[in-house]
Amino acid sequence: MFVQWQQGSLLQKTLTGMGHSLEALRNQFEEESKPWKVVEALHTALLLLNDSLSADGPKDNHTFPKM
């Protein structure tokens, strides 16, 4: 049980890091440009995945910014 909790925590931390990286990448593009929209869609999908994992797994304090 503890190992599963650790793995969930690690996964959520990884997703959080990826979310921050996508935000930084998105900020490099002109708003509403095609690359910006692609990165925005990926970021949104990542948020949904992380929220889904949070609902199904252990409650972790993830710091995904809501857009």
N, C-alpha and C positions, 0 to 999 in steps of 0.2 A: 504494500500500500504506500509506504513512504517513498519507494523508488518511483512509483507512478506519479506521485505528487511532485517530486523533483523534476521528472521529465516534463510534466505539464508546465511547471514554473520556467524551466529552461526554454521550452518552446514559446511560451508567451513573451519571455524576455527577448528571444530572437525575433519574434514578430514585431515587437515594439521597436527594436533597433532598425529593422527593415522599414518600418513606418516612418521613422525619423529620416532615414536615408532617402526615401521616396519624397518626403516633404522638401528636403534640401534640393533634390533633383528637380522637382516641380517648380521650385522658386527660380530656377535658372532659365525657364522658358517664359515667353510672353503669354499672359493669361488668355485662355480660350484658344490658343494655337493647338494644332493637332498633337504635337508631343506633350503639351501640358495636359490635354484631355486624356491621353493614354496613361500618363503617370497618375492623374487624378483617379481614373477608373481602377488602376492597380491598387492605389492607396485605399480607396473605398472598399475594394474586395478584401484587402488585408484587415481593415477594421472589422468587417463583418465576420471574417474567420476568427479573429481574436475574440470578439464578443461571443461567438458561438462556443468557442473553447472555454471561455470563462463561465458560461452558463452551464456547460456540461461537466466541467472539472472543478478543481479546488478554487476557492475564491482567492484571487491574487490582486494586488493593487497595481494594475497596469495603468500606464499614464499615456494612453493614446489620446491625442487631442481630437475633439469632436469638431467637425467642420460644418 
